[in-house]
Amino acid sequence: MSRRALGVVLAAVAAGLAVVATFLPYSWVGLDRDEDRVGFLTTGWGTRTEPERLAGIARETQFGVPVVIAAVVLLIGAALVFLPEHQRRAGRSTAIAGTGLLAGSVWTTFVVVAASLEPADQDVRTGLAHDYREGLWLLVAATALAVVATVLLHAAPPPPRPAGAIVHRVDDEADDDTDTPPFGLAVPVLPPDHPGGTDQGGRTG
Amino acid sequence: MTRSRLLGIAALLIAAPLAIVAAFLVLYTETYELRAGEGSRSYEYTSWVVTAVGSPEGTIVGGYPLVGVPVVVAASLLVLGAVRAGALWARLTALGGAALLLGSAWTTGHHVLAAFGDETPVANLDVELGPAMPLFGVACVLALAGALLVQQWPARAAEPDVAVVHRVDGADDDTPPFGIPVVDPAADEPHVR
């Protein structure tokens, strides 16, 4: 598989991972003792409060919206690679835009969530947990994957393959004048009706 | 250098400082109206700090989202792209920077929008939008327009100077599109009156 084809696949995977990540929890702030769960679970689409009657205290930020749009732009960029050769640059530019959008929104999301997990008045004696959750890490992984995919999409095309056999020189100190050429010495062939010609060896080559 | 690229460079160089200025302006202000005539307390949120207005508490730095960091990085990418706009890598850097700025400003917008849903049981909370978000919007539009203008667009197909005729059906035994030229026998003869 060429580097560009790998880039297309990775861009599609990164877009899918980013969308999945918005539905996974980003963070958990609260108490988690036996049967007594109190706290806030943040995802890309708001905050789930446990128990429900406490809802409304935590901020309901829709972090997922720009992430999903960025994933769509990234997918479009990957799909545009199938355009004819002279228009293919459009796909690579679109992939850059999608990756930039994803990186910007994930970065800001991370900063906002991290700040909510490290309040200035944190007191360890309360036993309150401040946990990063898998959704946030998956967002970061999807962004890293999108960056790799975009770099691969911009890889130089594979060089054209030469027609015919390829000979590699293994001896660095070769002497062109005395060494046997790579395909041997050509056997001189005389025309069959030549007065001095023989039938044996006349049809080699 | 073409006119559109010069325009693009100008837009990028305006967008970058605009975004950084917006990062230092107030995103939103929260005012708590305390009960029983105890007055009110206001907090101003920027992309870096929270400031307690008219209170000895002053500036609270810790535990606050530094959403200005990606904005500053995006602005420097915009400047880099504008300065070296002759090279392909720099034009693509400008595009990436504009997208980075849009992504972070958009998420910041959702963060600010969610602040309007904030509630507190102990006081009457009033949230007011600051000047930062509209300025971020202007910076994003300028950055995107600039990043698109500096790109090298493929040349358009040349416009033909003669009339263009489109054949709508496949038959080719019809009358030719411009008709059959009229043969004027009188043209060859001398004109006699």
Interface residues (C-beta under 8 A of the other chain):
Chain A: G56 I57 R59 E60 T61 Q62 F63 V65 P66 A70 H86 Q87 R89 S93 I96 A97 G98 T99 G100 L101 L102 A103 G104 S105 V106 W107 T108 T109 V111 V112 A114 A115 S116 E118 P119 A120 D121 Q122 H154
Chain B: I60 G62 G63 Y64 P65 L66 V67 V69 P70 A74 L92 L95 G96 G97 A98 A99 L100 L101 L102 G103 S104 A105 W106 T107 T108 H110 H111 L113 A114 A115 G117 D118 E119 Q151 P154
